[in-house]
Structures are given as C-alpha cells and as structure tokens.
Amino acid sequence: MRPVVVHIVHPVEVNRRLMQLGSRRGAPLSRFVLLMERAEPWAVDDIRMNADDEPVGVDDERGTAEERLVAMRQLERVLNSEAMAKKLQSQSSARGPVGEGLIEVLALLRTGRFLVCLHHLSTVSAPFIGAWLQLVDERARAGDVMAHVLRSRLVMFKKANMISVVFSRESAQQVMKTLEFIK
C-alpha cells in the first residue's frame, strides 16, 4: 500500500492537479468545483473556471523565501510538539510523508487562497490528519477564538478516501496563529 500523499494545490495548478485526481475516480473537475461552490461561495474565489476548465484571474504569488523558511520552522515546532507526539505515538510511520506535505501547506499559507487536498492513499494518514484537527477542536472548545474561527472556516469534502480543505485569504493568518500555539 502506498503511503499518504498530501497534494498542495495552488490556484494556478488547480486544473492540472485536480483533473489528475478526478480522472482516477471518474469525477470531472467541474463537478468538484460545483460541489464547493454550493457548499460555500468564498471557497472558489480564486479557482473560478472558464468553459475549458481553466483557472481564471488567479494570483501566483508564492511568498518570499524568508516567509517560507519561517513557515517551515513553525511547522517543525508543531510536528515535534509533545501534544502531537502523544497523538501519534502509535502511528509514528504517519509522521514522515504527511509532515513533508504540511511543510508545503505552511509555506503557502501567507500567499492567499489555495486548496489543500489531503488524499488518503492509506489508513496511515488518518491518525495524523485526525490528530491535527482534534487539536484545533480542543482549543476551540476551550474557548480559543482563533481556533474556533479556523475550525469554522475549514470546509471538508469527504468522497471515497479523499478530504479537501479550502482556506480563504481571510483565514490564512488565523491558520498561522492557530498553528503557532499548538506547540
């Protein structure tokens, strides 16, 4: 069984990447985008498609090298935190491949809207992703405003074994702050 692959899909790449994902499941990209649009209009602000399913009006800013470095260091603190270690103590094999993908997530958080496809290709990925979301949930229940906002802005689509999480530009900084206090 292949390890989990975390696809980080910037709007500029959304057509190519999601078509690849969708074609393996017989799900056209246009249908995928339509599902998101019905669920939450803001989710597709940066990935509007024309008749040829090509991205329209997207921003290809990736952030500076310094911002990416800061994001990677923040992620390292999260992954090496005592809380995360406890969550994953029985699933240490999930840490590597998923962590590599999440480094990309944090590297892109400052650049605006983007789409993150957490593509479960094995059950190894589920404990890691579940643990991360559980940490956010716990902080939200404890009254942390940032965690509550983050959790409410995550839009998940569960189809077969794929979860897609859409972040808006407005929530990007809140995501960063949430990750900063999960150390």
Summary of the structure (lengths in Angstrom):
residues: 183
radius of gyration: 16.0
end to end distance: 31.2
largest distance: 48.7
contacts: 558
relative contact order: 0.19
helix: 60%
strand: 13%
